[in-house]
Amino acid sequence: MVNAVQAGTIIAVAAGVIGWFMILRRQSFAGHTLAVVAFPGASGAIWLGLPAAAGYFGFCTAAALFITATPRSHGGAGFSQESAVIGTVQAFALACGFLFVSLYKGFLDGITSLLFGSFLGISDSQVLTLLIAAVAALAVLAVIGRPLFFASIDPAVSAARGVPVRALSVIFLLLLGIAAAEVSQITGALLVFALLVMPAAAAQQLTTRPALSLSLTVVIALAITWLGLGVAYFSVYPVGFFITTFGFAAYALAVAARQAAGRLARRTRPAAIAGSARAW
């Protein structure tokens, strides 16, 4: 359980930061596909007698490189082509995953864990691997963070200013692949969005200030991870279900808070205008 909390903390921080940029760049579909690729990666590694972590990271980074071969566009045929390639990779990855599971002749009772996550059996070496991968990914993101933010907000203007938009897109997809591989080891391949999307989506509902939004994303990711692990410890159900449930609750509360703040602002605005008119 100590190893699970350590691994979950590492994953929550990395997934929160990278997921925030993923939402900003509108690449949720790509993130979901890279998460799905983690399933054939892990099952294929087990079939070959390799550590599951090697399959997670190997397949996710390979899929990210394949997706980057498609020119990214924000409209028209380029956007449709990218979506088609990502969807094709996702379908092929799921098929390969179930093929690898069927080819494995040993006793494999962990298919549920591969798909929906587990916190049992996390070793010290796995925690160290996750820490090294997370530190490396966040260090790269810290270096490219400012130009990546500029390119995410306005790609055309940033390209005109000399920002290497294409290179940044490739690097970020590789970082997203690493994040998906990490998160899959806790939430499972099908529930990676719980940490990649929900904390960032909830934080961006609460504030539009980039620094504050990013900080809130990490806080929310840590909260739902720790709560999910704590509840799963006393339950027989997969940890991915609880992390996803708490993530959805956080997003729903953030949306409700934003709507309530909007209604309050609309009610107080006429009164403030009337008071200003009387004072004038």
Secondary structure, 3 states (H helix, E strand, C coil): CHHHHHHHHHHHHHHHHHHHHHHHCCCHHHHHHHHHHHHHHHHHHHHCCCCHHHHHHHHHHHHHHHHHCCCCCCCHHHHHHHHHHHHHHHHHHHHHHHHHHHHCCCCCCCHHHHHHCCCCCCCHHHHHHHHHHHHHHHHHHHHHHHHHHHHHHCHHHHHHCCCCHHHHHHHHHHHHHHHHHHHHHHHCHHHCHHHHCHHHHHHHHHCCCHHHHHHHHHHHHHHHHHHHHHHHHCCCCCHHHHHHHHHHHHHHHHHHHHHHHHHHHHHHHHHHHHHHHHHC
